[in-house]
Amino acid sequence: MNTHPYLRAYMAGITVPTMIFLPLALTGFSIARFGAGLQVPNERVIVFPMAVVPNLFGVWNILYVAVFHRRNVPIGPFGAILPFLLLPLGTLLATALGFLTHEARGIVWFGAVHIPYVAVATFFCVAIAIYYLVWKYLVGGLNGILGIA
Amino acid sequence: MNEWSDDQIQKALKAAFPPAAASESRRDLWPRMLRRMNAPAARVHWLDWAVAAVAVLLCLVLPGAASLLFYFL
């Protein structure tokens, strides 16, 4: 009997970004636009968290179940690698869509929020930590419930 | 055309299909199920709590840069 483990892995992977991250991001950017008065182009900004991140989570979990789980690779560090893929992808898309510009000392977000490169590097480390925890406890927990890892 | 009786069909079918294997499991699965139901919930390691605390603290200290997380998460 085919139990479709890769379909279940994909579904377990997309659950967390779709149900937790996306509403958080949409709420945050809406508050920035309508509350703080920043010129946030929500319809362009939301493309990456809505379309790219969940699918990448799903594909990453399929890869884990198909290859790395069998080799006893822990899921937390495996998930923590994902920001190394997401950062260049997201930066590229944000620059192409025109709401992220680069300066000598840092980046400018929505033409208004200046973030120095030190802060970007700091938050990259925070993202790695968050991804580690999310993959270890949430995606790993869902994999356990679905009986795939 | 040769007409078959019900008995003949029954015998032919029995001869064609091998007898089904024992449908019951050889071992009792209920104790395993009970163990799983009574297993304690996964505990979060103290180091993971510390990592989460540092992440939250940094978001509070640098809220502007925290908007990056909304985008990349």
Backbone of each chain as ProteinMPNN parsed JSONL, in Angstrom:
{"seq_chain_A": "MNTHPYLRAYMAGITVPTMIFLPLALTGFSIARFGAGLQVPNERVIVFPMAVVPNLFGVWNILYVAVFHRRNVPIGPFGAILPFLLLPLGTLLATALGFLTHEARGIVWFGAVHIPYVAVATFFCVAIAIYYLVWKYLVGGLNGILGIA", "coords_chain_A": {"N_chain_A": [[0.844, -1.2, 0.0], [0.578, 2.159, -0.893], [1.602, 4.764, 1.051], [1.998, 7.383, 0.641], [4.295, 9.037, 1.621], [5.817, 11.295, 0.927], [4.016, 13.194, 0.094], [2.736, 13.633, 2.505], [4.895, 14.604, 3.917], [5.36, 17.003, 2.586], [2.977, 18.353, 3.198], [3.174, 18.505, 5.977], [5.353, 20.145, 6.12], [4.551, 22.61, 4.964], [2.659, 23.51, 6.705], [3.395, 25.005, 9.069], [4.62, 27.557, 8.156], [2.409, 28.481, 6.687], [0.24, 28.615, 8.467], [1.189, 29.97, 10.708], [3.478, 31.752, 10.288], [2.736, 33.277, 7.971], [0.212, 34.642, 8.596], [1.273, 36.198, 10.706], [3.21, 37.766, 9.38], [1.607, 39.136, 7.542], [-0.037, 40.558, 9.278], [1.895, 42.111, 10.604], [2.974, 43.696, 8.478], [0.675, 44.987, 7.644], [0.053, 46.521, 9.894], [2.287, 48.153, 9.858], [1.782, 49.545, 7.527], [-0.879, 50.664, 7.698], [-1.034, 51.462, 10.316], [1.446, 52.593, 11.194], [1.934, 54.207, 9.075], [3.797, 53.741, 7.078], [5.002, 53.429, 3.716], [4.261, 50.706, 2.693], [4.266, 48.312, 0.238], [2.063, 46.12, 0.317], [0.944, 44.155, -1.375], [3.034, 43.414, -3.01], [5.054, 42.8, -1.228], [4.108, 40.6, 0.148], [4.356, 38.453, -1.51], [6.69, 36.86, -1.329], [6.705, 35.731, 1.434], [4.28, 34.39, 1.179], [4.178, 32.77, -1.137], [6.728, 31.67, -1.73], [8.137, 30.908, 0.672], [6.439, 28.954, 2.169], [6.28, 26.847, 0.234], [8.95, 26.199, -0.081], [9.524, 25.27, 2.47], [7.949, 22.947, 2.43], [9.163, 21.443, 0.365], [11.688, 21.224, 1.442], [11.198, 19.643, 3.66], [10.361, 17.31, 2.42], [12.758, 16.574, 1.259], [14.192, 16.097, 3.582], [12.789, 13.906, 4.717], [13.068, 12.059, 2.653], [15.833, 11.694, 2.272], [17.63, 12.556, 4.44], [16.586, 11.838, 6.942], [16.821, 9.102, 7.068], [19.492, 8.847, 7.391], [19.905, 9.545, 9.932], [20.117, 12.305, 10.5], [19.662, 15.094, 12.56], [16.588, 16.951, 12.739], [16.4, 19.638, 13.498], [18.947, 21.176, 13.132], [19.041, 20.694, 10.386], [16.832, 22.119, 9.422], [17.699, 24.622, 10.143], [19.453, 25.314, 8.206], [18.03, 26.304, 6.148], [17.527, 29.222, 6.137], [19.875, 30.13, 4.889], [19.383, 29.702, 2.277], [17.033, 31.055, 1.888], [17.6, 33.748, 2.458], [19.307, 34.944, 0.325], [17.501, 34.496, -1.805], [15.153, 35.864, -1.013], [16.149, 38.462, -0.713], [16.924, 39.032, -3.308], [14.432, 38.956, -4.628], [13.048, 40.997, -3.247], [14.604, 43.205, -3.906], [14.276, 43.222, -6.66], [11.545, 43.739, -6.81], [11.457, 46.241, -5.846], [11.242, 47.294, -3.205], [13.339, 47.15, -1.535], [16.419, 48.564, -1.026], [19.952, 48.95, -1.508], [22.583, 50.323, 0.413], [25.734, 51.951, 1.261], [26.212, 51.575, 4.008], [24.183, 49.977, 4.88], [20.887, 48.515, 4.526], [17.899, 49.737, 2.928], [14.622, 49.71, 3.753], [11.516, 49.658, 2.33], [11.956, 52.237, 1.462], [12.197, 53.841, 3.674], [12.894, 52.731, 6.197], [15.934, 52.403, 7.655], [18.382, 50.001, 7.896], [21.246, 48.941, 9.43], [24.065, 46.963, 8.253], [25.13, 45.416, 10.299], [22.962, 44.958, 11.97], [21.405, 43.504, 10.204], [22.978, 41.215, 9.924], [22.863, 40.325, 12.549], [20.149, 39.732, 12.776], [19.973, 37.737, 10.938], [21.252, 35.687, 12.251], [19.403, 35.404, 14.316], [17.236, 34.514, 12.822], [18.199, 32.039, 12.005], [18.297, 30.753, 14.478], [15.569, 30.771, 15.171], [14.513, 29.236, 13.083], [15.782, 26.816, 13.628], [14.542, 26.106, 16.065], [11.84, 26.025, 15.269], [11.835, 24.016, 13.317], [12.769, 21.849, 14.804], [10.851, 21.493, 16.867], [8.204, 22.088, 15.885], [7.822, 21.391, 13.033], [9.119, 18.922, 13.167], [7.54, 17.728, 15.152], [5.08, 17.578, 13.823], [5.796, 15.852, 11.766], [6.212, 13.587, 13.282], [3.616, 13.088, 14.254], [2.332, 12.487, 11.878], [3.643, 10.235, 11.274], [5.957, 9.964, 9.701], [8.545, 10.634, 10.232]], "CA_chain_A": [[0.0, 0.0, 0.0], [1.35, 3.402, -0.951], [1.109, 5.657, 2.11], [2.325, 8.745, 0.198], [5.064, 9.749, 2.654], [6.328, 12.592, 0.471], [2.877, 14.128, 0.127], [2.545, 13.986, 3.914], [6.038, 15.441, 4.306], [5.11, 18.342, 2.024], [1.897, 18.981, 3.963], [3.703, 18.835, 7.309], [6.301, 21.257, 5.952], [3.922, 23.906, 4.657], [1.683, 23.895, 7.742], [3.885, 26.052, 9.992], [4.66, 28.895, 7.549], [1.088, 28.912, 6.217], [-0.695, 28.893, 9.565], [1.763, 30.828, 11.762], [4.319, 32.846, 9.781], [2.048, 34.143, 7.007], [-0.647, 35.61, 9.304], [2.125, 37.133, 11.456], [3.822, 38.699, 8.426], [0.549, 39.985, 6.991], [-0.435, 41.471, 10.355], [2.987, 43.063, 10.821], [3.075, 44.649, 7.366], [-0.546, 45.807, 7.635], [0.213, 47.509, 10.971], [3.287, 49.118, 9.383], [1.198, 50.382, 6.471], [-2.065, 51.429, 8.097], [-0.85, 52.004, 11.666], [2.619, 53.47, 11.295], [1.95, 55.105, 7.921], [4.891, 53.446, 6.136], [4.529, 53.078, 2.364], [4.564, 49.288, 2.488], [3.445, 47.725, -0.835], [1.731, 44.783, 0.844], [0.654, 43.171, -2.42], [4.315, 42.917, -3.535], [5.845, 42.262, -0.11], [3.572, 39.327, 0.642], [4.622, 37.381, -2.487], [7.728, 35.944, -0.838], [6.245, 34.893, 2.553], [3.08, 33.608, 0.865], [4.358, 31.793, -2.22], [8.033, 30.997, -1.767], [8.542, 30.291, 1.949], [5.768, 27.682, 2.472], [6.663, 25.788, -0.705], [10.316, 25.781, 0.226], [9.401, 24.443, 3.684], [7.425, 21.64, 2.017], [10.192, 20.738, -0.411], [12.797, 20.942, 2.369], [10.779, 18.517, 4.497], [10.405, 16.118, 1.557], [14.183, 16.23, 1.158], [14.591, 15.521, 4.867], [12.193, 12.566, 4.869], [13.566, 11.158, 1.604], [17.282, 11.442, 2.3], [18.418, 12.804, 5.652], [16.047, 11.139, 8.109], [17.377, 7.734, 7.046], [20.897, 8.932, 7.816], [19.871, 10.027, 11.318], [20.438, 13.726, 10.633], [18.6, 15.735, 13.344], [15.798, 17.856, 11.895], [16.614, 21.042, 13.886], [20.037, 21.773, 12.336], [18.701, 20.623, 8.952], [15.95, 23.257, 9.15], [18.452, 25.869, 10.35], [20.208, 25.618, 6.968], [17.1, 26.933, 5.196], [17.738, 30.67, 5.952], [20.992, 30.388, 3.963], [18.77, 29.662, 0.952], [15.961, 32.05, 1.834], [18.122, 35.126, 2.498], [19.592, 35.467, -1.02], [16.282, 34.47, -2.627], [14.268, 36.944, -0.577], [16.808, 39.738, -1.018], [16.839, 39.194, -4.764], [13.04, 39.274, -4.986], [12.696, 42.308, -2.689], [15.304, 44.219, -4.714], [13.635, 43.253, -7.979], [10.208, 44.324, -6.682], [11.649, 47.664, -5.595], [11.031, 47.824, -1.847], [14.594, 47.004, -0.772], [17.573, 49.14, -1.725], [21.206, 48.732, -0.788], [23.47, 51.475, 0.562], [27.078, 51.577, 1.72], [26.228, 51.153, 5.414], [23.11, 49.052, 5.229], [19.8, 48.394, 3.546], [16.744, 50.605, 3.184], [13.421, 48.893, 3.67], [10.354, 50.477, 1.943], [12.382, 53.622, 1.263], [12.082, 54.628, 4.911], [13.528, 52.097, 7.362], [17.354, 52.119, 7.416], [18.878, 48.927, 8.766], [22.678, 48.709, 9.172], [24.418, 45.561, 7.956], [25.344, 44.689, 11.56], [21.637, 44.488, 12.409], [20.982, 42.445, 9.262], [23.722, 40.002, 10.296], [22.32, 39.867, 13.832], [18.855, 39.106, 12.566], [20.18, 36.484, 10.218], [21.513, 34.698, 13.31], [18.118, 35.166, 14.995], [16.421, 33.683, 11.92], [18.726, 30.662, 12.079], [17.855, 30.201, 15.77], [14.116, 30.526, 15.093], [14.302, 28.088, 12.184], [16.215, 25.619, 14.361], [13.491, 25.748, 17.03], [10.604, 25.69, 14.549], [11.969, 22.692, 12.677], [12.942, 20.811, 15.817], [9.659, 21.224, 17.669], [6.92, 22.142, 15.169], [7.82, 20.51, 11.847], [9.468, 17.584, 13.662], [6.357, 17.217, 15.847], [4.08, 17.208, 12.804], [6.298, 14.629, 11.114], [5.965, 12.479, 14.214], [2.171, 12.808, 14.274], [1.973, 11.862, 10.601], [4.348, 8.95, 11.191], [6.92, 9.903, 8.592], [9.923, 10.812, 10.727]], "C_chain_A": [[0.876, 1.245, 0.0], [0.777, 4.393, 0.061], [1.462, 7.119, 1.823], [3.142, 9.528, 1.231], [5.543, 11.127, 2.206], [5.217, 13.644, 0.409], [2.643, 14.589, 1.566], [3.684, 14.871, 4.404], [5.843, 16.871, 3.804], [4.057, 19.073, 2.856], [2.361, 19.36, 5.362], [4.625, 20.049, 7.216], [5.614, 22.589, 5.756], [3.002, 24.393, 5.773], [2.161, 25.08, 8.585], [3.965, 27.423, 9.312], [3.291, 29.395, 7.098], [0.193, 29.344, 7.372], [-0.14, 29.849, 10.604], [2.493, 32.019, 11.163], [3.547, 33.813, 8.889], [1.075, 35.113, 7.688], [0.155, 36.635, 10.096], [2.689, 38.205, 10.53], [2.774, 39.671, 7.897], [0.087, 41.01, 8.027], [0.622, 42.549, 10.557], [3.051, 44.119, 9.731], [1.822, 45.53, 7.274], [-0.476, 46.879, 8.714], [1.194, 48.59, 10.517], [2.666, 50.077, 8.363], [0.063, 51.272, 6.995], [-1.929, 52.048, 9.49], [0.278, 53.01, 11.737], [2.752, 54.402, 10.091], [3.105, 54.897, 6.964], [4.307, 53.066, 4.777], [4.925, 51.631, 2.05], [3.678, 48.736, 1.372], [3.098, 46.271, -0.504], [1.554, 43.731, -0.254], [1.939, 42.613, -3.036], [5.134, 42.237, -2.436], [5.409, 40.85, 0.24], [3.869, 38.159, -0.304], [5.607, 36.36, -1.909], [7.25, 35.093, 0.35], [5.062, 33.998, 2.194], [3.366, 32.492, -0.134], [5.651, 30.996, -2.094], [8.318, 30.23, -0.476], [7.787, 28.986, 2.237], [6.168, 26.544, 1.526], [8.071, 25.277, -0.44], [10.357, 24.916, 1.499], [8.958, 23.026, 3.305], [8.481, 20.819, 1.302], [11.357, 20.338, 0.494], [12.459, 19.739, 3.248], [10.739, 17.217, 3.693], [11.845, 15.624, 1.46], [14.661, 15.564, 2.445], [14.087, 14.088, 5.003], [12.816, 11.584, 3.872], [15.025, 10.767, 1.806], [17.863, 11.475, 3.705], [17.894, 12.104, 6.899], [16.637, 9.734, 8.215], [18.822, 7.71, 7.524], [21.031, 9.512, 9.218], [20.356, 11.459, 11.492], [19.325, 14.372, 11.462], [17.905, 16.835, 12.547], [16.047, 19.336, 12.234], [17.732, 21.709, 13.083], [19.75, 21.735, 10.841], [17.805, 21.806, 8.559], [16.677, 24.583, 9.274], [19.29, 26.242, 9.123], [19.34, 26.436, 6.012], [17.276, 28.454, 5.051], [18.892, 31.007, 5.002], [20.495, 30.38, 2.505], [17.764, 30.8, 0.792], [16.494, 33.479, 1.768], [18.473, 35.646, 1.103], [18.367, 35.514, -1.921], [15.37, 35.652, -2.306], [14.84, 38.31, -0.901], [16.692, 40.051, -2.506], [15.428, 39.633, -5.179], [12.65, 40.666, -4.488], [13.358, 43.435, -3.473], [14.635, 44.356, -6.074], [12.261, 43.924, -7.919], [10.258, 45.768, -6.186], [11.375, 48.171, -4.196], [12.246, 47.59, -0.942], [15.729, 47.586, -1.61], [18.804, 48.994, -0.848], [22.017, 50.024, -0.76], [24.8, 50.994, 1.095], [27.056, 51.005, 3.135], [25.135, 50.137, 5.772], [22.07, 48.965, 4.127], [18.68, 49.37, 3.923], [15.498, 49.823, 2.789], [12.245, 49.812, 3.381], [10.71, 51.949, 1.766], [12.378, 54.462, 2.524], [12.86, 54.034, 6.089], [14.967, 51.72, 7.01], [17.812, 51.059, 8.415], [20.347, 48.698, 8.452], [22.97, 47.226, 8.966], [24.663, 44.736, 9.221], [24.014, 44.126, 12.066], [21.12, 43.378, 11.502], [21.658, 41.12, 9.631], [23.186, 39.419, 11.599], [21.003, 39.132, 13.615], [18.932, 37.855, 11.701], [20.447, 35.357, 11.225], [20.226, 34.37, 14.073], [17.235, 34.256, 14.142], [16.888, 32.234, 11.964], [18.239, 29.994, 13.366], [16.365, 29.863, 15.72], [13.829, 29.313, 14.204], [14.696, 26.778, 12.867], [15.091, 25.149, 15.291], [12.211, 25.293, 16.324], [10.691, 24.3, 13.933], [12.082, 21.585, 13.711], [11.615, 20.457, 16.483], [8.364, 21.192, 16.847], [6.895, 21.2, 13.967], [8.151, 19.071, 12.273], [8.281, 16.931, 14.368], [5.289, 16.771, 14.861], [4.509, 15.948, 12.06], [6.035, 13.405, 11.981], [4.497, 12.082, 14.235], [1.757, 12.068, 13.003], [2.727, 10.546, 10.363], [5.331, 8.841, 10.046], [8.351, 10.106, 9.059], [9.911, 10.894, 12.246]], "O_chain_A": [[1.803, 1.364, 0.801], [-0.376, 4.811, -0.047], [1.247, 7.99, 2.666], [2.705, 10.592, 1.67], [5.661, 12.035, 3.029], [5.454, 14.83, 0.643], [2.387, 15.765, 1.821], [3.471, 15.779, 5.208], [6.131, 17.832, 4.519], [4.213, 20.251, 3.18], [1.989, 20.413, 5.878], [4.669, 20.877, 8.126], [6.042, 23.597, 6.318], [2.607, 25.559, 5.786], [1.421, 26.041, 8.791], [3.418, 28.385, 9.852], [3.033, 30.599, 7.123], [-0.531, 30.333, 7.261], [-0.912, 30.485, 11.321], [2.179, 33.165, 11.481], [3.683, 35.029, 9.027], [1.107, 36.306, 7.386], [-0.223, 37.805, 10.16], [2.653, 39.395, 10.844], [3.016, 40.874, 7.811], [-0.15, 42.174, 7.704], [0.309, 43.734, 10.668], [3.17, 45.309, 10.025], [1.907, 46.69, 6.871], [-0.891, 48.015, 8.488], [0.977, 49.779, 10.75], [2.983, 51.267, 8.34], [0.053, 52.48, 6.76], [-2.606, 53.023, 9.815], [0.12, 54.116, 12.255], [3.599, 55.295, 10.094], [3.381, 55.757, 6.128], [3.242, 52.453, 4.703], [5.817, 51.381, 1.239], [2.458, 48.691, 1.53], [3.743, 45.333, -0.973], [1.953, 42.577, -0.097], [1.952, 41.484, -3.528], [5.814, 41.239, -2.675], [6.234, 40.005, 0.586], [3.658, 37.002, 0.059], [5.384, 35.152, -1.992], [7.365, 33.868, 0.305], [4.855, 32.963, 2.826], [2.848, 31.385, 0.011], [5.666, 29.787, -2.326], [8.692, 29.057, -0.511], [8.435, 27.981, 2.529], [6.369, 25.411, 1.964], [8.349, 24.084, -0.558], [11.126, 23.958, 1.588], [9.511, 22.039, 3.789], [8.669, 19.64, 1.598], [11.939, 19.264, 0.34], [13.325, 18.916, 3.546], [11.047, 16.148, 4.22], [12.119, 14.428, 1.564], [15.428, 14.601, 2.414], [14.84, 13.179, 5.354], [13.061, 10.424, 4.203], [15.406, 9.627, 1.538], [18.521, 10.522, 4.123], [18.663, 11.807, 7.813], [16.916, 9.244, 9.31], [19.314, 6.687, 8.001], [22.114, 9.917, 9.639], [20.943, 11.794, 12.521], [18.152, 14.224, 11.118], [18.541, 17.558, 11.78], [15.922, 20.196, 11.362], [17.486, 22.714, 12.415], [20.162, 22.633, 10.105], [17.991, 22.414, 7.505], [16.329, 25.555, 8.604], [19.778, 27.367, 9.024], [19.855, 27.17, 5.169], [17.184, 28.952, 3.929], [18.88, 32.066, 4.376], [21.114, 30.977, 1.624], [17.651, 31.418, -0.267], [15.909, 34.329, 1.097], [17.979, 36.706, 0.721], [18.202, 36.448, -2.707], [14.882, 36.345, -3.2], [14.113, 39.214, -1.313], [16.403, 41.179, -2.903], [15.259, 40.558, -5.975], [12.004, 41.428, -5.207], [12.76, 44.49, -3.682], [14.45, 45.463, -6.579], [11.857, 44.599, -8.866], [9.229, 46.441, -6.114], [11.282, 49.383, -4.004], [12.18, 47.807, 0.268], [15.969, 47.165, -2.741], [18.717, 48.922, 0.377], [22.129, 50.726, -1.764], [24.992, 49.806, 1.353], [27.79, 50.064, 3.437], [25.171, 49.522, 6.838], [22.327, 49.29, 2.968], [18.542, 49.768, 5.08], [15.353, 49.351, 1.662], [12.006, 50.715, 4.183], [9.847, 52.815, 1.908], [12.54, 55.68, 2.451], [13.424, 54.778, 6.891], [15.203, 50.84, 6.182], [17.646, 51.213, 9.625], [20.682, 48.304, 7.334], [22.235, 46.356, 9.434], [24.441, 43.525, 9.234], [23.938, 42.986, 12.526], [20.481, 42.433, 11.963], [21.028, 40.063, 9.652], [23.065, 38.203, 11.75], [20.764, 38.065, 14.182], [18.037, 37.012, 11.743], [19.949, 34.241, 11.082], [19.982, 33.218, 14.431], [16.576, 33.351, 14.654], [16.074, 31.311, 11.96], [17.826, 28.834, 13.36], [15.949, 28.796, 16.172], [12.999, 28.469, 14.542], [14.026, 25.758, 12.703], [14.731, 23.972, 15.31], [11.581, 24.313, 16.722], [9.751, 23.51, 14.014], [11.545, 20.495, 13.513], [11.286, 19.282, 16.647], [7.509, 20.343, 17.095], [6.046, 20.313, 13.89], [7.533, 18.121, 11.793], [8.039, 15.735, 14.21], [4.668, 15.722, 15.035], [3.685, 15.084, 11.76], [5.685, 12.334, 11.485], [4.165, 10.897, 14.235], [0.941, 11.147, 13.042], [2.48, 9.841, 9.385], [5.523, 7.763, 9.482], [9.284, 9.773, 8.329], [10.965, 11.044, 12.864]]}, "seq_chain_B": "MNEWSDDQIQKALKAAFPPAAASESRRDLWPRMLRRMNAPAARVHWLDWAVAAVAVLLCLVLPGAASLLFYFL", "coords_chain_B": {"N_chain_B": [[-23.178, -24.173, -25.294], [-21.464, -24.596, -22.236], [-23.16, -24.968, -19.233], [-22.661, -23.855, -15.914], [-23.069, -25.015, -12.615], [-24.013, -23.537, -9.437], [-22.515, -24.743, -7.396], [-20.359, -25.782, -8.788], [-19.148, -23.456, -9.718], [-18.428, -22.329, -7.266], [-16.58, -24.201, -6.315], [-14.645, -23.978, -8.309], [-13.809, -21.362, -7.969], [-12.736, -21.487, -5.365], [-10.642, -23.163, -5.826], [-9.114, -21.639, -7.499], [-8.278, -19.372, -6.051], [-5.89, -18.827, -3.486], [-6.055, -19.861, -0.032], [-6.902, -17.324, 2.357], [-4.428, -15.564, 4.26], [-3.74, -15.656, 7.815], [-5.646, -13.207, 9.392], [-5.285, -11.845, 11.733], [-2.971, -10.014, 13.774], [0.252, -11.213, 14.717], [1.314, -10.351, 17.087], [0.35, -8.636, 20.123], [-0.956, -5.494, 19.756], [-1.952, -3.606, 21.441], [-0.615, -2.999, 23.995], [1.558, -1.543, 23.019], [0.279, 0.629, 21.877], [-0.834, 1.749, 24.191], [1.498, 2.497, 25.542], [2.396, 4.498, 23.88], [0.319, 6.339, 24.112], [0.531, 7.033, 26.78], [2.976, 8.17, 26.943], [5.236, 10.728, 28.022], [4.905, 14.231, 27.185], [7.0, 15.851, 24.746], [9.901, 17.333, 26.055], [11.125, 20.643, 26.314], [14.397, 21.597, 25.788], [16.594, 23.312, 28.049], [18.461, 24.941, 26.862], [17.316, 25.508, 24.42], [15.177, 27.065, 25.243], [16.642, 29.255, 26.101], [17.754, 30.145, 23.692], [15.411, 30.903, 22.347], [14.593, 32.966, 24.037], [16.642, 34.863, 23.723], [16.258, 35.482, 21.024], [13.696, 36.682, 21.078], [14.264, 38.872, 22.719], [16.1, 40.325, 21.159], [14.409, 41.067, 19.077], [12.771, 42.825, 20.421], [14.554, 44.806, 21.167], [15.55, 45.787, 18.745], [13.313, 46.805, 16.876], [12.861, 47.762, 14.265], [14.595, 46.338, 12.591], [13.497, 43.924, 13.075], [11.417, 43.696, 11.349], [12.441, 42.503, 9.17], [12.358, 39.84, 9.819], [9.641, 39.26, 9.615], [9.386, 39.243, 6.914], [11.189, 37.279, 5.975], [10.53, 34.954, 7.329]], "CA_chain_B": [[-22.339, -23.594, -24.247], [-21.514, -25.381, -21.013], [-23.72, -24.235, -18.08], [-22.069, -24.261, -14.629], [-23.953, -24.852, -11.456], [-23.425, -22.717, -8.355], [-21.493, -25.544, -6.694], [-19.159, -25.868, -9.644], [-18.487, -22.128, -9.69], [-17.831, -22.182, -5.938], [-15.378, -25.054, -6.272], [-13.637, -23.414, -9.215], [-13.25, -20.158, -7.331], [-11.912, -21.921, -4.232], [-9.412, -23.761, -6.363], [-8.307, -20.601, -8.166], [-7.698, -18.432, -5.079], [-5.305, -19.475, -2.308], [-6.736, -19.467, 1.213], [-6.372, -16.073, 2.918], [-3.524, -15.714, 5.413], [-4.372, -15.256, 9.075], [-5.81, -11.749, 9.357], [-4.913, -11.239, 13.011], [-1.542, -9.794, 13.972], [0.859, -12.234, 15.578], [1.578, -9.804, 18.416], [-0.673, -7.743, 20.642], [-0.549, -4.111, 19.504], [-2.539, -2.698, 22.422], [0.383, -2.437, 24.93], [2.359, -0.531, 22.308], [-0.599, 1.795, 21.761], [-0.925, 2.353, 25.527], [2.79, 3.144, 25.828], [2.455, 5.737, 23.102], [-0.653, 7.286, 24.673], [0.973, 7.48, 28.108], [4.329, 8.758, 26.874], [5.222, 12.153, 28.382], [5.098, 15.166, 26.072], [8.41, 16.194, 24.532], [10.352, 18.455, 26.878], [11.986, 21.604, 25.626], [15.694, 21.708, 26.454], [16.789, 24.673, 28.596], [19.242, 25.726, 25.9], [16.357, 25.974, 23.415], [14.465, 28.202, 25.869], [17.576, 30.39, 26.095], [17.838, 30.631, 22.299], [14.148, 31.595, 22.067], [14.577, 34.209, 24.821], [17.559, 35.807, 23.066], [15.611, 35.911, 19.781], [12.613, 37.623, 21.437], [14.918, 40.077, 23.262], [16.652, 41.081, 20.025], [13.276, 41.651, 18.346], [12.271, 43.957, 21.2], [15.582, 45.857, 21.177], [15.666, 46.344, 17.388], [12.037, 46.502, 16.195], [12.953, 48.067, 12.832], [15.219, 45.199, 11.924], [12.619, 42.751, 13.248], [10.532, 43.596, 10.179], [13.091, 41.544, 8.26], [11.893, 38.493, 10.171], [8.296, 39.084, 9.052], [9.519, 38.979, 5.482], [11.94, 36.059, 5.659], [9.993, 33.754, 7.978]], "C_chain_B": [[-22.544, -24.363, -22.942], [-22.041, -24.542, -19.843], [-23.108, -24.767, -16.792], [-23.087, -24.069, -13.525], [-23.239, -23.989, -10.415], [-22.309, -23.452, -7.629], [-20.201, -25.617, -7.484], [-18.391, -24.548, -9.639], [-17.758, -21.936, -8.367], [-16.533, -22.991, -5.829], [-14.267, -24.486, -7.135], [-12.966, -22.181, -8.604], [-12.318, -20.521, -6.183], [-10.583, -22.491, -4.709], [-8.497, -22.694, -6.946], [-7.605, -19.687, -7.17], [-7.097, -19.183, -3.904], [-6.039, -19.025, -1.051], [-6.076, -18.214, 1.799], [-5.495, -16.375, 4.121], [-4.261, -15.249, 6.669], [-4.44, -13.734, 9.159], [-5.372, -11.078, 10.659], [-3.394, -11.096, 13.111], [-0.988, -10.846, 14.927], [1.128, -11.697, 16.981], [0.483, -8.821, 18.808], [-0.197, -6.294, 20.501], [-1.031, -3.143, 20.588], [-1.506, -2.162, 23.437], [1.238, -1.342, 24.282], [1.58, 0.778, 22.175], [-0.683, 2.531, 23.096], [0.35, 3.102, 25.876], [2.869, 4.491, 25.126], [1.511, 6.793, 23.677], [-0.174, 7.852, 26.002], [2.35, 8.129, 28.097], [4.269, 10.24, 27.228], [5.468, 13.026, 27.163], [6.576, 15.547, 25.969], [8.788, 17.426, 25.345], [11.269, 19.349, 26.074], [13.264, 21.77, 26.442], [15.914, 23.141, 26.924], [17.561, 25.563, 27.63], [18.327, 26.286, 24.796], [15.525, 27.135, 23.949], [15.343, 29.454, 25.819], [17.677, 30.997, 24.699], [16.576, 31.428, 21.946], [14.1, 32.938, 22.79], [15.462, 35.272, 24.173], [16.919, 36.358, 21.784], [14.516, 36.944, 20.057], [13.202, 38.95, 21.909], [15.458, 40.95, 22.133], [15.546, 41.748, 19.208], [12.743, 42.88, 19.074], [13.252, 45.124, 21.168], [15.67, 46.548, 19.822], [14.384, 46.072, 16.583], [12.073, 46.777, 14.693], [13.504, 46.9, 12.048], [14.355, 43.937, 12.045], [11.657, 42.6, 12.076], [11.116, 42.656, 9.13], [12.582, 40.128, 8.522], [10.508, 38.225, 9.589], [8.391, 38.681, 7.584], [10.14, 37.617, 5.21], [11.387, 34.805, 6.322], [8.787, 33.246, 7.216]], "O_chain_B": [[-23.667, -24.731, -22.596], [-21.445, -23.523, -19.494], [-23.039, -25.979, -16.588], [-23.851, -23.104, -13.504], [-22.034, -23.748, -10.5], [-21.285, -22.862, -7.287], [-19.104, -25.527, -6.934], [-17.162, -24.522, -9.567], [-16.627, -21.451, -8.332], [-15.526, -22.508, -5.313], [-13.096, -24.505, -6.754], [-11.755, -21.983, -8.704], [-11.242, -19.939, -6.04], [-9.544, -22.317, -4.071], [-7.272, -22.815, -6.9], [-6.472, -19.268, -7.404], [-7.733, -20.092, -3.372], [-6.585, -17.923, -1.013], [-4.855, -18.061, 1.748], [-5.76, -17.296, 4.894], [-5.268, -14.544, 6.593], [-3.426, -13.051, 9.017], [-5.117, -9.874, 10.681], [-2.638, -11.929, 12.612], [-1.684, -11.306, 15.832], [1.168, -12.459, 17.948], [-0.209, -8.255, 17.961], [0.835, -5.915, 21.055], [-0.578, -2.0, 20.651], [-1.519, -0.964, 23.718], [1.59, -0.35, 24.92], [2.125, 1.871, 22.332], [-0.614, 3.759, 23.147], [0.304, 4.199, 26.434], [3.338, 5.482, 25.686], [1.842, 7.977, 23.727], [-0.437, 9.012, 26.318], [2.833, 8.584, 29.134], [3.357, 10.942, 26.79], [6.15, 12.618, 26.223], [7.301, 15.564, 26.963], [8.083, 18.436, 25.327], [12.076, 18.887, 25.267], [13.215, 22.049, 27.64], [15.467, 24.083, 26.27], [17.35, 26.775, 27.579], [18.54, 27.394, 24.305], [15.205, 28.07, 23.216], [14.87, 30.554, 25.536], [17.685, 32.219, 24.546], [16.656, 32.489, 21.328], [13.627, 33.93, 22.236], [15.08, 36.439, 24.086], [17.024, 37.549, 21.493], [14.418, 37.955, 19.362], [12.709, 40.019, 21.551], [15.291, 42.169, 22.149], [15.721, 42.858, 18.706], [12.319, 43.851, 18.448], [12.845, 46.286, 21.144], [15.846, 47.765, 19.757], [14.375, 45.206, 15.708], [11.389, 46.099, 13.927], [12.979, 46.515, 11.003], [14.46, 43.013, 11.238], [11.139, 41.511, 11.831], [10.392, 42.088, 8.312], [12.398, 39.33, 7.602], [10.222, 37.119, 9.128], [7.591, 37.891, 7.083], [9.687, 36.883, 4.331], [11.737, 33.696, 5.918], [8.19, 32.241, 7.604]]}, "name": "protein", "num_of_chains": 2, "seq": "MNTHPYLRAYMAGITVPTMIFLPLALTGFSIARFGAGLQVPNERVIVFPMAVVPNLFGVWNILYVAVFHRRNVPIGPFGAILPFLLLPLGTLLATALGFLTHEARGIVWFGAVHIPYVAVATFFCVAIAIYYLVWKYLVGGLNGILGIAMNEWSDDQIQKALKAAFPPAAASESRRDLWPRMLRRMNAPAARVHWLDWAVAAVAVLLCLVLPGAASLLFYFL"}
